């Protein structure tokens, strides 16, 4: 059960969801979308956003059956204690792989654009160490950090994007809807890459006093994420075209770097965005790392989760070091997001909801809105 001082507000839930989903992949998801969706990538983003909002409502429905409990607690009630603990361990392992990917991707971007002479090991260790410190403070620290980070990143981000709008060529988006069915089919396996982190709803809603009030904040959070992805897709595709956008790993950064504002005393706008992005990465990794430590506390039936932070930090650091470079890292990520993520984002929650309904477990009726 959740202690009274471990509650989060609906607004904080929305901020956690936004920061968890957008996170590290904000710079390279457009390249993937352009590769498989072509000039219709922005339309596909809208469709994928709508589907994931519906999925999120199913996740909330599952949580509403077990108010005051988180996924590691009520899944043991649904499928049994031992199978439940095994499933929680598997999900925690998946999130650790996801976090290792994000830590390493952050390090590669930082080395290329910000700190080229800083060793990879030092960058990763510093990032993970700060995350451990925050996670030990509990869910309240995580929620407050997400709440603070959101305006720090997105307000300057949108202000930086605006001056480049005059150079966009919207004809690069034409023709609209050509072979949209084929493009959508090709893009579906990569949907978890853009919306990974949505499964965190299963854990964080349990920290709300009234989980049935989660529908609106989650919906608004995913509407923001979908709108952000769509806007960035339109900008990058209009600036470079679909074919050119696929040639760069981080086309959004290239777009920001090419923005030229006469008389501006700041030489590199991409440096500002990357500096703010560092704070965002901390928040993204912290939201996932807290879930892992919390899940382990439920697996081993301990009152606190903070004692697992340091041991898991070592495992996370080791996993993040395994990729030899960007090429191997993205191959690793492609496997995780295509296959593993699909199981834990789509299959497991729906399976748990169906079993809970068939067994008539939990609260059957609630004021959902």
The 8 nearest C-alpha neighbors of each residue, nearest first, counted from 0:
[[1, 68, 67, 2, 69, 72, 205, 206],
 [2, 0, 67, 206, 5, 3, 68, 205],
 [1, 3, 5, 4, 0, 6, 206, 67],
 [2, 4, 5, 6, 1, 208, 206, 0],
 [5, 3, 2, 6, 139, 1, 7, 138],
 [6, 4, 2, 3, 139, 138, 206, 1],
 [7, 5, 206, 207, 4, 3, 208, 8],
 [6, 8, 207, 206, 11, 139, 5, 142],
 [7, 9, 11, 10, 207, 12, 6, 208],
 [10, 8, 12, 11, 216, 213, 13, 7],
 [11, 9, 13, 12, 8, 216, 14, 146],
 [10, 12, 14, 8, 13, 9, 142, 146],
 [13, 11, 9, 15, 10, 14, 16, 8],
 [12, 14, 216, 220, 10, 16, 11, 217],
 [13, 15, 11, 17, 16, 12, 145, 146],
 [16, 14, 12, 18, 145, 13, 17, 19],
 [15, 17, 19, 13, 14, 18, 20, 12],
 [18, 16, 14, 20, 19, 15, 220, 21],
 [17, 19, 15, 283, 22, 21, 16, 20],
 [20, 18, 283, 16, 196, 17, 22, 21],
 [21, 19, 196, 17, 194, 195, 18, 22],
 [22, 20, 18, 25, 19, 17, 24, 23],
 [23, 21, 283, 18, 19, 24, 20, 280],
 [22, 24, 25, 280, 101, 105, 21, 26],
 [23, 25, 26, 27, 22, 28, 21, 193],
 [24, 26, 23, 21, 27, 28, 22, 29],
 [27, 25, 249, 24, 251, 28, 252, 250],
 [26, 28, 249, 30, 29, 24, 248, 25],
 [27, 29, 31, 30, 24, 25, 26, 32],
 [30, 28, 32, 31, 27, 232, 33, 26],
 [29, 31, 245, 33, 28, 27, 32, 244],
 [32, 30, 34, 28, 29, 33, 35, 27],
 [31, 33, 29, 36, 40, 34, 30, 35],
 [34, 32, 37, 36, 30, 241, 31, 35],
 [33, 35, 31, 32, 245, 37, 36, 30],
 [34, 36, 32, 186, 33, 185, 37, 182],
 [37, 35, 40, 182, 33, 32, 39, 34],
 [36, 38, 33, 241, 39, 40, 35, 34],
 [37, 39, 172, 241, 40, 36, 236, 33],
 [40, 38, 42, 37, 41, 36, 175, 176],
 [41, 39, 36, 43, 32, 42, 38, 37],
 [40, 42, 229, 44, 232, 43, 39, 233],
 [43, 41, 45, 44, 39, 40, 46, 229],
 [42, 44, 46, 40, 45, 41, 47, 183],
 [45, 43, 41, 47, 42, 46, 229, 48],
 [46, 44, 48, 42, 43, 47, 225, 49],
 [47, 45, 43, 49, 48, 44, 50, 42],
 [48, 46, 44, 50, 49, 45, 43, 51],
 [47, 49, 45, 225, 51, 46, 50, 44],
 [48, 50, 52, 46, 47, 51, 45, 53],
 [51, 49, 47, 53, 48, 52, 54, 46],
 [52, 50, 54, 48, 53, 49, 55, 47],
 [51, 53, 55, 49, 54, 50, 218, 48],
 [54, 52, 56, 50, 51, 55, 49, 57],
 [55, 53, 51, 57, 52, 56, 50, 58],
 [54, 56, 58, 52, 57, 53, 51, 59],
 [55, 57, 59, 53, 54, 58, 60, 52],
 [58, 56, 60, 54, 55, 59, 61, 53],
 [59, 57, 55, 61, 60, 56, 201, 62],
 [58, 60, 62, 56, 61, 57, 63, 55],
 [61, 59, 57, 63, 58, 62, 56, 64],
 [60, 62, 58, 59, 352, 63, 64, 57],
 [63, 61, 59, 64, 65, 60, 58, 66],
 [64, 62, 60, 65, 61, 66, 210, 211],
 [63, 65, 362, 361, 62, 61, 363, 66],
 [64, 66, 361, 63, 62, 68, 362, 67],
 [67, 65, 68, 63, 64, 210, 62, 205],
 [66, 68, 205, 0, 1, 65, 206, 69],
 [69, 67, 205, 66, 0, 65, 72, 73],
 [68, 70, 205, 202, 72, 71, 73, 201],
 [69, 71, 72, 73, 202, 201, 74, 68],
 [72, 70, 69, 74, 87, 73, 294, 297],
 [73, 71, 70, 69, 74, 75, 68, 297],
 [72, 74, 76, 75, 70, 71, 68, 77],
 [73, 75, 77, 76, 83, 70, 72, 71],
 [76, 74, 83, 80, 79, 73, 77, 78],
 [75, 77, 73, 74, 79, 78, 80, 72],
 [76, 78, 74, 75, 355, 79, 73, 354],
 [79, 77, 75, 76, 83, 74, 82, 80],
 [80, 78, 75, 76, 82, 83, 81, 77],
 [79, 81, 75, 83, 82, 84, 76, 78],
 [80, 82, 84, 83, 79, 85, 75, 78],
 [83, 81, 85, 84, 79, 80, 86, 78],
 [84, 82, 75, 80, 86, 81, 85, 74],
 [83, 85, 87, 81, 86, 82, 298, 80],
 [86, 84, 88, 82, 83, 87, 89, 81],
 [85, 87, 89, 83, 88, 84, 82, 90],
 [88, 86, 84, 90, 89, 85, 71, 91],
 [87, 89, 91, 85, 86, 90, 92, 84],
 [90, 88, 86, 92, 91, 87, 93, 85],
 [89, 91, 93, 87, 92, 88, 94, 86],
 [92, 90, 88, 94, 291, 89, 93, 87],
 [93, 91, 95, 89, 90, 94, 88, 96],
 [92, 94, 90, 96, 95, 91, 89, 97],
 [95, 93, 97, 91, 96, 92, 98, 90],
 [94, 96, 98, 92, 97, 93, 99, 91],
 [97, 95, 99, 93, 94, 98, 100, 92],
 [96, 98, 94, 100, 95, 99, 93, 101],
 [99, 97, 101, 95, 100, 96, 102, 94],
 [100, 98, 319, 96, 102, 101, 97, 318],
 [99, 101, 97, 103, 98, 102, 104, 96],
 [102, 100, 98, 104, 103, 99, 105, 23],
 [103, 101, 99, 105, 100, 104, 98, 106],
 [102, 104, 106, 100, 105, 319, 101, 99],
 [105, 103, 101, 107, 106, 102, 100, 108],
 [104, 106, 102, 108, 103, 107, 101, 109],
 [105, 107, 103, 109, 104, 108, 110, 102],
 [106, 108, 104, 110, 109, 105, 111, 103],
 [109, 107, 111, 105, 110, 106, 112, 104],
 [110, 108, 113, 106, 112, 107, 111, 114],
 [111, 109, 115, 114, 107, 108, 113, 112],
 [110, 112, 108, 109, 115, 107, 113, 114],
 [111, 113, 109, 110, 108, 114, 115, 270],
 [114, 112, 109, 110, 115, 111, 270, 273],
 [113, 115, 110, 117, 116, 109, 112, 111],
 [116, 114, 110, 111, 117, 113, 112, 109],
 [117, 115, 114, 118, 110, 119, 113, 111],
 [116, 118, 114, 115, 119, 110, 122, 121],
 [119, 117, 121, 120, 116, 122, 115, 110],
 [118, 120, 122, 121, 123, 106, 117, 110],
 [119, 121, 123, 118, 122, 124, 320, 117],
 [122, 120, 124, 118, 123, 119, 125, 117],
 [123, 121, 119, 125, 120, 124, 126, 106],
 [124, 122, 126, 120, 125, 121, 127, 119],
 [123, 125, 121, 127, 126, 122, 128, 120],
 [126, 124, 128, 122, 123, 127, 121, 129],
 [127, 125, 123, 124, 129, 128, 122, 130],
 [126, 128, 130, 124, 129, 125, 123, 131],
 [129, 127, 131, 125, 130, 126, 124, 132],
 [130, 128, 132, 131, 127, 126, 125, 133],
 [131, 129, 127, 133, 285, 128, 132, 134],
 [132, 130, 134, 128, 129, 133, 308, 127],
 [131, 133, 129, 130, 135, 134, 128, 136],
 [134, 132, 130, 136, 135, 131, 140, 129],
 [135, 133, 131, 136, 289, 137, 132, 130],
 [134, 136, 305, 133, 137, 132, 131, 308],
 [137, 135, 134, 133, 140, 138, 132, 139],
 [138, 136, 135, 139, 134, 140, 141, 5],
 [137, 139, 141, 140, 142, 5, 136, 289],
 [138, 140, 142, 141, 137, 5, 143, 7],
 [141, 139, 143, 138, 142, 136, 137, 144],
 [140, 142, 138, 144, 139, 143, 286, 145],
 [143, 141, 139, 145, 144, 140, 11, 138],
 [144, 142, 146, 140, 145, 141, 139, 147],
 [143, 145, 147, 141, 146, 142, 148, 140],
 [146, 144, 148, 142, 143, 15, 147, 14],
 [145, 147, 143, 144, 14, 148, 149, 11],
 [148, 146, 144, 145, 149, 143, 150, 151],
 [147, 149, 151, 145, 146, 150, 144, 152],
 [148, 150, 151, 152, 147, 146, 145, 153],
 [151, 149, 153, 152, 154, 148, 147, 146],
 [152, 150, 148, 149, 153, 154, 147, 155],
 [153, 151, 150, 149, 275, 154, 156, 155],
 [152, 154, 156, 150, 155, 157, 151, 149],
 [153, 155, 156, 150, 157, 152, 158, 151],
 [156, 154, 158, 157, 153, 152, 159, 151],
 [155, 157, 153, 159, 154, 158, 152, 160],
 [156, 158, 160, 159, 154, 155, 153, 161],
 [159, 157, 155, 156, 161, 160, 154, 162],
 [158, 160, 156, 157, 161, 155, 162, 268],
 [159, 161, 157, 158, 163, 162, 156, 255],
 [160, 162, 158, 163, 164, 159, 157, 165],
 [163, 161, 164, 160, 159, 165, 258, 260],
 [162, 164, 161, 165, 258, 166, 160, 167],
 [163, 165, 167, 166, 162, 161, 160, 234],
 [166, 164, 163, 167, 162, 161, 168, 238],
 [167, 165, 164, 163, 168, 238, 162, 237],
 [168, 166, 238, 237, 164, 165, 169, 234],
 [167, 169, 237, 170, 171, 238, 166, 172],
 [168, 170, 237, 171, 172, 167, 173, 238],
 [169, 171, 172, 173, 168, 237, 174, 167],
 [172, 170, 237, 169, 240, 173, 168, 236],
 [173, 171, 38, 170, 169, 237, 174, 175],
 [174, 172, 175, 170, 171, 38, 169, 39],
 [173, 175, 177, 172, 176, 38, 171, 170],
 [174, 176, 173, 177, 39, 172, 38, 179],
 [177, 175, 179, 178, 39, 174, 42, 173],
 [176, 178, 179, 175, 174, 39, 180, 173],
 [179, 177, 180, 181, 176, 182, 183, 39],
 [178, 180, 176, 182, 177, 181, 183, 39],
 [181, 179, 183, 182, 178, 184, 177, 176],
 [180, 182, 184, 183, 178, 179, 185, 36],
 [183, 181, 36, 179, 185, 184, 180, 35],
 [182, 184, 186, 180, 185, 181, 179, 187],
 [183, 185, 181, 187, 182, 186, 180, 188],
 [186, 184, 182, 183, 187, 35, 181, 188],
 [185, 187, 183, 189, 184, 35, 188, 182],
 [186, 188, 190, 189, 184, 185, 183, 47],
 [189, 187, 337, 190, 186, 185, 191, 184],
 [188, 190, 187, 186, 192, 191, 337, 336],
 [189, 191, 187, 192, 193, 188, 194, 186],
 [192, 190, 194, 195, 193, 336, 189, 340],
 [193, 191, 190, 336, 189, 195, 194, 28],
 [192, 194, 191, 190, 195, 28, 20, 189],
 [195, 193, 191, 20, 192, 197, 196, 190],
 [196, 194, 191, 197, 192, 20, 193, 198],
 [195, 197, 20, 19, 198, 199, 194, 16],
 [196, 198, 199, 195, 200, 194, 20, 16],
 [197, 199, 200, 196, 344, 201, 195, 343],
 [200, 198, 201, 197, 202, 196, 203, 16],
 [201, 199, 198, 203, 202, 204, 197, 58],
 [202, 200, 199, 70, 198, 203, 204, 58],
 [201, 203, 69, 200, 199, 70, 204, 205],
 [202, 204, 205, 200, 206, 201, 199, 12],
 [205, 203, 206, 207, 200, 210, 202, 201],
 [204, 206, 69, 68, 203, 67, 207, 202],
 [205, 207, 6, 204, 203, 7, 1, 5],
 [208, 206, 7, 6, 209, 204, 210, 205],
 [207, 209, 210, 6, 206, 67, 7, 205],
 [208, 210, 207, 211, 212, 66, 213, 67],
 [211, 209, 212, 213, 207, 63, 204, 66],
 [210, 212, 367, 209, 213, 63, 366, 368],
 [213, 211, 210, 214, 209, 368, 367, 215],
 [212, 214, 210, 211, 216, 215, 217, 9],
 [215, 213, 217, 212, 216, 218, 56, 368],
 [214, 216, 218, 217, 213, 219, 212, 368],
 [217, 215, 13, 219, 218, 213, 9, 214],
 [216, 218, 220, 214, 13, 215, 219, 213],
 [219, 217, 215, 221, 220, 216, 214, 222],
 [220, 218, 222, 216, 221, 217, 215, 223],
 [219, 221, 217, 13, 223, 218, 222, 17],
 [220, 222, 224, 223, 218, 219, 225, 217],
 [223, 221, 219, 225, 220, 224, 226, 218],
 [222, 224, 226, 220, 221, 225, 227, 219],
 [225, 223, 221, 227, 222, 226, 228, 17],
 [226, 224, 222, 48, 228, 227, 223, 221],
 [227, 225, 229, 223, 224, 228, 222, 230],
 [226, 228, 224, 230, 225, 229, 223, 231],
 [227, 229, 225, 231, 226, 230, 232, 224],
 [228, 230, 41, 226, 232, 227, 231, 44],
 [231, 229, 233, 227, 232, 228, 226, 234],
 [230, 232, 234, 228, 233, 229, 235, 227],
 [231, 233, 229, 235, 41, 230, 234, 29],
 [234, 232, 230, 236, 231, 235, 237, 41],
 [235, 233, 231, 237, 232, 236, 238, 230],
 [234, 236, 238, 232, 237, 233, 239, 231],
 [237, 235, 240, 233, 239, 238, 241, 234],
 [238, 236, 168, 169, 171, 234, 167, 235],
 [237, 239, 167, 235, 236, 234, 168, 240],
 [240, 238, 236, 243, 244, 237, 235, 241],
 [241, 239, 236, 171, 243, 242, 237, 244],
 [240, 242, 244, 37, 33, 38, 236, 243],
 [243, 241, 244, 245, 240, 246, 33, 37],
 [242, 244, 246, 245, 239, 240, 241, 247],
 [245, 243, 241, 242, 246, 239, 30, 250],
 [244, 246, 30, 243, 242, 34, 247, 33],
 [247, 245, 243, 244, 248, 242, 30, 250],
 [248, 246, 250, 249, 245, 244, 30, 243],
 [247, 249, 27, 250, 30, 246, 245, 26],
 [248, 250, 27, 26, 247, 251, 252, 253],
 [251, 249, 253, 247, 252, 244, 248, 254],
 [252, 250, 254, 253, 249, 26, 235, 255],
 [251, 253, 255, 254, 250, 249, 256, 269],
 [252, 254, 250, 256, 251, 255, 257, 249],
 [253, 255, 251, 257, 252, 256, 250, 258],
 [256, 254, 252, 258, 257, 253, 269, 251],
 [255, 257, 253, 269, 254, 258, 252, 268],
 [258, 256, 254, 255, 259, 253, 163, 252],
 [259, 257, 255, 163, 256, 260, 254, 162],
 [260, 258, 257, 261, 163, 162, 256, 263],
 [259, 261, 263, 262, 258, 162, 163, 264],
 [262, 260, 263, 259, 264, 258, 265, 266],
 [261, 263, 264, 260, 265, 259, 266, 258],
 [262, 264, 265, 261, 260, 266, 259, 267],
 [263, 265, 262, 266, 261, 260, 267, 268],
 [266, 264, 263, 267, 268, 262, 271, 260],
 [265, 267, 264, 268, 263, 270, 259, 269],
 [268, 266, 269, 270, 265, 256, 271, 255],
 [267, 269, 271, 270, 256, 272, 255, 266],
 [268, 270, 272, 256, 271, 267, 255, 273],
 [271, 269, 273, 268, 267, 272, 274, 113],
 [272, 270, 274, 268, 269, 273, 275, 267],
 [271, 273, 269, 275, 274, 270, 276, 156],
 [272, 274, 276, 270, 275, 271, 269, 277],
 [273, 275, 271, 276, 277, 272, 270, 278],
 [276, 274, 272, 277, 273, 278, 152, 271],
 [275, 277, 273, 279, 278, 274, 272, 280],
 [278, 276, 280, 279, 275, 274, 273, 281],
 [279, 277, 281, 276, 280, 275, 282, 148],
 [280, 278, 276, 282, 277, 281, 283, 22],
 [281, 279, 283, 277, 282, 278, 22, 23],
 [280, 282, 278, 279, 284, 283, 285, 130],
 [283, 281, 285, 279, 280, 284, 145, 286],
 [284, 282, 19, 280, 22, 286, 285, 281],
 [283, 285, 287, 281, 286, 282, 288, 98],
 [284, 286, 288, 282, 130, 287, 283, 289],
 [287, 285, 283, 284, 289, 288, 282, 141],
 [288, 286, 290, 284, 285, 289, 291, 94],
 [287, 289, 285, 291, 290, 286, 284, 292],
 [288, 290, 292, 291, 287, 134, 286, 285],
 [291, 289, 293, 287, 288, 292, 294, 286],
 [290, 292, 294, 288, 91, 289, 293, 295],
 [293, 291, 295, 289, 304, 294, 307, 290],
 [292, 294, 304, 290, 296, 291, 295, 289],
 [295, 293, 291, 297, 296, 292, 290, 71],
 [294, 296, 298, 292, 297, 293, 299, 291],
 [295, 297, 301, 304, 293, 294, 299, 298],
 [298, 296, 300, 294, 295, 299, 71, 301],
 [297, 299, 295, 296, 84, 300, 294, 87],
 [298, 300, 296, 297, 301, 295, 294, 84],
 [301, 299, 297, 296, 298, 302, 295, 303],
 [302, 300, 296, 303, 299, 297, 304, 298],
 [301, 303, 300, 296, 304, 297, 299, 305],
 [304, 302, 301, 305, 296, 306, 293, 307],
 [305, 303, 293, 296, 292, 306, 307, 302],
 [304, 306, 135, 307, 308, 303, 292, 134],
 [305, 307, 308, 304, 309, 303, 135, 310],
 [308, 306, 305, 292, 310, 309, 304, 311],
 [307, 309, 311, 305, 306, 310, 131, 312],
 [308, 310, 312, 311, 307, 313, 306, 131],
 [311, 309, 312, 313, 307, 308, 314, 306],
 [312, 310, 314, 308, 313, 309, 307, 315],
 [311, 313, 309, 315, 310, 314, 308, 316],
 [314, 312, 316, 311, 315, 310, 317, 309],
 [315, 313, 311, 317, 316, 312, 318, 310],
 [316, 314, 312, 318, 317, 313, 99, 311],
 [315, 317, 313, 319, 314, 318, 312, 320],
 [316, 318, 314, 320, 315, 319, 313, 321],
 [319, 317, 315, 320, 321, 316, 99, 314],
 [318, 320, 99, 316, 103, 317, 321, 315],
 [321, 319, 317, 318, 322, 316, 103, 120],
 [320, 322, 318, 319, 323, 317, 328, 324],
 [321, 323, 328, 324, 327, 320, 319, 325],
 [324, 322, 327, 321, 325, 328, 320, 326],
 [325, 323, 322, 327, 326, 328, 107, 329],
 [324, 326, 328, 327, 329, 323, 107, 322],
 [327, 325, 329, 328, 324, 330, 323, 322],
 [326, 328, 330, 329, 325, 324, 322, 323],
 [329, 327, 325, 331, 322, 326, 330, 324],
 [328, 330, 332, 331, 326, 327, 333, 325],
 [331, 329, 327, 333, 332, 328, 326, 334],
 [330, 332, 328, 329, 334, 333, 327, 335],
 [333, 331, 329, 335, 334, 330, 336, 328],
 [332, 334, 330, 336, 331, 335, 337, 329],
 [333, 335, 331, 337, 332, 336, 338, 330],
 [336, 334, 332, 339, 333, 337, 338, 340],
 [337, 335, 340, 333, 192, 191, 334, 338],
 [338, 336, 334, 188, 335, 333, 189, 341],
 [337, 339, 341, 340, 336, 335, 334, 342],
 [340, 338, 335, 342, 341, 336, 337, 343],
 [341, 339, 336, 343, 342, 338, 344, 335],
 [340, 342, 344, 338, 339, 345, 343, 337],
 [343, 341, 346, 340, 339, 345, 344, 347],
 [342, 344, 347, 340, 341, 345, 346, 339],
 [345, 343, 341, 198, 342, 340, 346, 347],
 [344, 346, 341, 342, 343, 347, 348, 349],
 [345, 347, 342, 349, 348, 350, 343, 344],
 [346, 348, 350, 343, 349, 345, 351, 342],
 [349, 347, 351, 350, 346, 352, 345, 58],
 [350, 348, 352, 351, 346, 347, 353, 345],
 [349, 351, 347, 353, 348, 352, 346, 354],
 [352, 350, 348, 354, 349, 353, 355, 347],
 [353, 351, 349, 355, 61, 350, 354, 356],
 [352, 354, 356, 350, 355, 351, 357, 349],
 [355, 353, 357, 351, 356, 352, 358, 350],
 [356, 354, 360, 352, 358, 353, 357, 359],
 [357, 355, 359, 353, 354, 358, 352, 360],
 [358, 356, 354, 359, 355, 353, 360, 352],
 [357, 359, 355, 356, 360, 354, 77, 353],
 [360, 358, 356, 357, 355, 361, 363, 354],
 [359, 361, 355, 358, 356, 362, 77, 64],
 [360, 362, 64, 65, 363, 359, 355, 63],
 [361, 363, 64, 364, 65, 360, 63, 365],
 [364, 362, 361, 64, 365, 359, 360, 356],
 [365, 363, 362, 366, 64, 367, 63, 361],
 [364, 366, 367, 363, 211, 362, 63, 64],
 [367, 365, 368, 211, 364, 212, 63, 209],
 [368, 366, 211, 365, 212, 214, 63, 60],
 [367, 366, 212, 211, 214, 215, 213, 365]]
